[in-house]
Amino acid sequence: MKDAFKAVFWSFFGVRRKADYESDAKHLKPQAVIAAGVICAVGFVLVLFGIVKLVTR
């Protein structure tokens, strides 16, 4: 699961080497990548809401 989070994290930034992408495609389970992606996306949205709430006080 740690590798799935790492792959999703770098993919959010769009900074991924082709060799790493191919390695991930071979070794990671799709369910793990989907779960990591959903968790990271929710975390990102919560951080954005928190920043907006702090700024608009």
N, CA, C and O atoms as a GROMACS GRO file, in nm:
protein
  228
    1MET      N    1   0.084  -0.119   0.000
    1MET     CA    2   0.000   0.000   0.000
    1MET      C    3   0.088   0.125   0.000
    1MET      O    4   0.051   0.227  -0.058
    2LYS      N    5   0.204   0.116   0.065
    2LYS     CA    6   0.295   0.231   0.069
    2LYS      C    7   0.338   0.270  -0.073
    2LYS      O    8   0.347   0.389  -0.105
    3ASP      N    9   0.366   0.171  -0.155
    3ASP     CA   10   0.407   0.199  -0.293
    3ASP      C   11   0.294   0.262  -0.374
    3ASP      O   12   0.318   0.346  -0.461
    4ALA      N   13   0.171   0.222  -0.344
    4ALA     CA   14   0.056   0.281  -0.414
    4ALA      C   15   0.043   0.429  -0.378
    4ALA      O   16   0.016   0.511  -0.465
    5PHE      N   17   0.061   0.463  -0.249
    5PHE     CA   18   0.055   0.603  -0.208
    5PHE      C   19   0.166   0.684  -0.273
    5PHE      O   20   0.146   0.798  -0.315
    6LYS      N   21   0.285   0.624  -0.282
    6LYS     CA   22   0.397   0.693  -0.345
    6LYS      C   23   0.367   0.720  -0.493
    6LYS      O   24   0.393   0.830  -0.542
    7ALA      N   25   0.314   0.622  -0.562
    7ALA     CA   26   0.281   0.638  -0.704
    7ALA      C   27   0.173   0.744  -0.724
    7ALA      O   28   0.183   0.826  -0.815
    8VAL      N   29   0.072   0.743  -0.638
    8VAL     CA   30  -0.036   0.842  -0.649
    8VAL      C   31   0.016   0.981  -0.618
    8VAL      O   32  -0.019   1.077  -0.686
    9PHE      N   33   0.098   0.992  -0.515
    9PHE     CA   34   0.155   1.122  -0.476
    9PHE      C   35   0.231   1.184  -0.592
    9PHE      O   36   0.210   1.301  -0.625
   10TRP      N   37   0.320   1.109  -0.654
   10TRP     CA   38   0.398   1.163  -0.765
   10TRP      C   39   0.310   1.189  -0.887
   10TRP      O   40   0.337   1.281  -0.964
   11SER      N   41   0.207   1.110  -0.906
   11SER     CA   42   0.117   1.131  -1.019
   11SER      C   43   0.035   1.259  -1.002
   11SER      O   44   0.001   1.324  -1.101
   12PHE      N   45   0.001   1.296  -0.877
   12PHE     CA   46  -0.070   1.422  -0.853
   12PHE      C   47   0.011   1.539  -0.904
   12PHE      O   48  -0.044   1.638  -0.953
   13PHE      N   49   0.143   1.530  -0.892
   13PHE     CA   50   0.230   1.638  -0.937
   13PHE      C   51   0.267   1.625  -1.084
   13PHE      O   52   0.320   1.719  -1.143
   14GLY      N   53   0.240   1.511  -1.143
   14GLY     CA   54   0.272   1.489  -1.283
   14GLY      C   55   0.420   1.467  -1.307
   14GLY      O   56   0.470   1.486  -1.418
   15VAL      N   57   0.491   1.426  -1.202
   15VAL     CA   58   0.635   1.404  -1.212
   15VAL      C   59   0.661   1.255  -1.193
   15VAL      O   60   0.677   1.208  -1.080
   16ARG      N   61   0.663   1.183  -1.301
   16ARG     CA   62   0.683   1.039  -1.294
   16ARG      C   63   0.763   0.996  -1.415
   16ARG      O   64   0.728   1.027  -1.529
   17ARG      N   65   0.871   0.922  -1.391
   17ARG     CA   66   0.950   0.870  -1.503
   17ARG      C   67   0.875   0.753  -1.567
   17ARG      O   68   0.798   0.683  -1.501
   18LYS      N   69   0.899   0.734  -1.695
   18LYS     CA   70   0.830   0.627  -1.766
   18LYS      C   71   0.865   0.490  -1.708
   18LYS      O   72   0.779   0.403  -1.697
   19ALA      N   73   0.991   0.472  -1.671
   19ALA     CA   74   1.033   0.344  -1.613
   19ALA      C   75   0.960   0.316  -1.481
   19ALA      O   76   0.921   0.203  -1.455
   20ASP      N   77   0.944   0.420  -1.400
   20ASP     CA   78   0.871   0.403  -1.273
   20ASP      C   79   0.724   0.372  -1.299
   20ASP      O   80   0.664   0.289  -1.230
   21TYR      N   81   0.666   0.440  -1.396
   21TYR     CA   82   0.526   0.415  -1.431
   21TYR      C   83   0.508   0.270  -1.475
   21TYR      O   84   0.413   0.204  -1.433
   22GLU      N   85   0.597   0.221  -1.560
   22GLU     CA   86   0.587   0.084  -1.608
   22GLU      C   87   0.605  -0.017  -1.495
   22GLU      O   88   0.538  -0.119  -1.490
   23SER      N   89   0.698   0.014  -1.404
   23SER     CA   90   0.719  -0.074  -1.289
   23SER      C   91   0.595  -0.078  -1.201
   23SER      O   92   0.555  -0.185  -1.154
   24ASP      N   93   0.534   0.038  -1.179
   24ASP     CA   94   0.412   0.042  -1.099
   24ASP      C   95   0.300  -0.036  -1.165
   24ASP      O   96   0.224  -0.106  -1.098
   25ALA      N   97   0.288  -0.024  -1.296
   25ALA     CA   98   0.182  -0.093  -1.369
   25ALA      C   99   0.197  -0.245  -1.356
   25ALA      O  100   0.097  -0.317  -1.356
   26LYS      N  101   0.320  -0.292  -1.344
   26LYS     CA  102   0.344  -0.436  -1.332
   26LYS      C  103   0.321  -0.487  -1.190
   26LYS      O  104   0.272  -0.598  -1.170
   27HIS      N  105   0.357  -0.407  -1.090
   27HIS     CA  106   0.362  -0.457  -0.954
   27HIS      C  107   0.246  -0.414  -0.863
   27HIS      O  108   0.216  -0.484  -0.766
   28LEU      N  109   0.182  -0.305  -0.892
   28LEU     CA  110   0.077  -0.256  -0.803
   28LEU      C  111  -0.059  -0.312  -0.842
   28LEU      O  112  -0.090  -0.330  -0.960
   29LYS      N  113  -0.138  -0.340  -0.740
   29LYS     CA  114  -0.274  -0.387  -0.764
   29LYS      C  115  -0.364  -0.267  -0.790
   29LYS      O  116  -0.352  -0.165  -0.722
   30PRO      N  117  -0.454  -0.277  -0.887
   30PRO     CA  118  -0.543  -0.164  -0.918
   30PRO      C  119  -0.626  -0.118  -0.798
   30PRO      O  120  -0.650   0.001  -0.781
   31GLN      N  121  -0.670  -0.213  -0.715
   31GLN     CA  122  -0.750  -0.176  -0.598
   31GLN      C  123  -0.670  -0.088  -0.502
   31GLN      O  124  -0.725   0.006  -0.445
   32ALA      N  125  -0.541  -0.117  -0.485
   32ALA     CA  126  -0.457  -0.038  -0.396
   32ALA      C  127  -0.437   0.102  -0.450
   32ALA      O  128  -0.438   0.200  -0.375
   33VAL      N  129  -0.419   0.113  -0.581
   33VAL     CA  130  -0.399   0.245  -0.643
   33VAL      C  131  -0.528   0.328  -0.634
   33VAL      O  132  -0.523   0.448  -0.606
   34ILE      N  133  -0.641   0.265  -0.658
   34ILE     CA  134  -0.769   0.336  -0.649
   34ILE      C  135  -0.794   0.383  -0.507
   34ILE      O  136  -0.834   0.498  -0.485
   35ALA      N  137  -0.771   0.296  -0.409
   35ALA     CA  138  -0.791   0.334  -0.269
   35ALA      C  139  -0.698   0.448  -0.230
   35ALA      O  140  -0.741   0.544  -0.166
   36ALA      N  141  -0.572   0.438  -0.268
   36ALA     CA  142  -0.476   0.544  -0.237
   36ALA      C  143  -0.515   0.675  -0.306
   36ALA      O  144  -0.502   0.782  -0.246
   37GLY      N  145  -0.563   0.667  -0.428
   37GLY     CA  146  -0.605   0.787  -0.500
   37GLY      C  147  -0.723   0.856  -0.435
   37GLY      O  148  -0.726   0.978  -0.424
   38VAL      N  149  -0.820   0.778  -0.392
   38VAL     CA  150  -0.938   0.835  -0.326
   38VAL      C  151  -0.898   0.899  -0.193
   38VAL      O  152  -0.942   1.010  -0.162
   39ILE      N  153  -0.816   0.830  -0.115
   39ILE     CA  154  -0.772   0.884   0.014
   39ILE      C  155  -0.692   1.012  -0.005
   39ILE      O  156  -0.713   1.110   0.067
   40CYS      N  157  -0.601   1.014  -0.101
   40CYS     CA  158  -0.521   1.134  -0.128
   40CYS      C  159  -0.608   1.249  -0.178
   40CYS      O  160  -0.587   1.364  -0.140
   41ALA      N  161  -0.705   1.220  -0.263
   41ALA     CA  162  -0.793   1.325  -0.314
   41ALA      C  163  -0.877   1.386  -0.202
   41ALA      O  164  -0.893   1.507  -0.196
   42VAL      N  165  -0.930   1.302  -0.115
   42VAL     CA  166  -1.009   1.352  -0.002
   42VAL      C  167  -0.921   1.436   0.090
   42VAL      O  168  -0.962   1.542   0.137
   43GLY      N  169  -0.799   1.387   0.116
   43GLY     CA  170  -0.706   1.464   0.199
   43GLY      C  171  -0.673   1.598   0.138
   43GLY      O  172  -0.665   1.699   0.208
   44PHE      N  173  -0.653   1.601   0.008
   44PHE     CA  174  -0.622   1.726  -0.062
   44PHE      C  175  -0.736   1.826  -0.050
   44PHE      O  176  -0.714   1.944  -0.024
   45VAL      N  177  -0.858   1.778  -0.070
   45VAL     CA  178  -0.975   1.866  -0.060
   45VAL      C  179  -0.990   1.919   0.083
   45VAL      O  180  -1.021   2.036   0.102
   46LEU      N  181  -0.969   1.834   0.182
   46LEU     CA  182  -0.979   1.878   0.322
   46LEU      C  183  -0.873   1.983   0.355
   46LEU      O  184  -0.901   2.079   0.427
   47VAL      N  185  -0.753   1.966   0.303
   47VAL     CA  186  -0.648   2.066   0.324
   47VAL      C  187  -0.688   2.199   0.260
   47VAL      O  188  -0.670   2.304   0.320
   48LEU      N  189  -0.742   2.194   0.139
   48LEU     CA  190  -0.786   2.317   0.073
   48LEU      C  191  -0.897   2.386   0.152
   48LEU      O  192  -0.894   2.508   0.169
   49PHE      N  193  -0.994   2.310   0.200
   49PHE     CA  194  -1.100   2.369   0.283
   49PHE      C  195  -1.042   2.432   0.408
   49PHE      O  196  -1.084   2.540   0.449
   50GLY      N  197  -0.946   2.365   0.470
   50GLY     CA  198  -0.883   2.420   0.590
   50GLY      C  199  -0.810   2.550   0.563
   50GLY      O  200  -0.818   2.643   0.643
   51ILE      N  201  -0.740   2.557   0.451
   51ILE     CA  202  -0.668   2.680   0.415
   51ILE      C  203  -0.768   2.793   0.390
   51ILE      O  204  -0.747   2.905   0.436
   52VAL      N  205  -0.873   2.764   0.317
   52VAL     CA  206  -0.974   2.867   0.288
   52VAL      C  207  -1.039   2.915   0.418
   52VAL      O  208  -1.063   3.034   0.435
   53LYS      N  209  -1.068   2.822   0.508
   53LYS     CA  210  -1.129   2.859   0.635
   53LYS      C  211  -1.036   2.949   0.717
   53LYS      O  212  -1.082   3.045   0.779
   54LEU      N  213  -0.906   2.920   0.716
   54LEU     CA  214  -0.810   3.003   0.788
   54LEU      C  215  -0.798   3.142   0.727
   54LEU      O  216  -0.788   3.242   0.799
   55VAL      N  217  -0.800   3.149   0.596
   55VAL     CA  218  -0.782   3.277   0.527
   55VAL      C  219  -0.905   3.365   0.540
   55VAL      O  220  -0.893   3.487   0.548
   56THR      N  221  -1.023   3.306   0.544
   56THR     CA  222  -1.146   3.385   0.544
   56THR      C  223  -1.198   3.418   0.684
   56THR      O  224  -1.310   3.466   0.697
   57ARG      N  225  -1.121   3.394   0.785
   57ARG     CA  226  -1.165   3.428   0.922
   57ARG      C  227  -1.170   3.575   0.942
   57ARG      O  228  -1.204   3.622   1.051
   0.00000   0.00000   0.00000
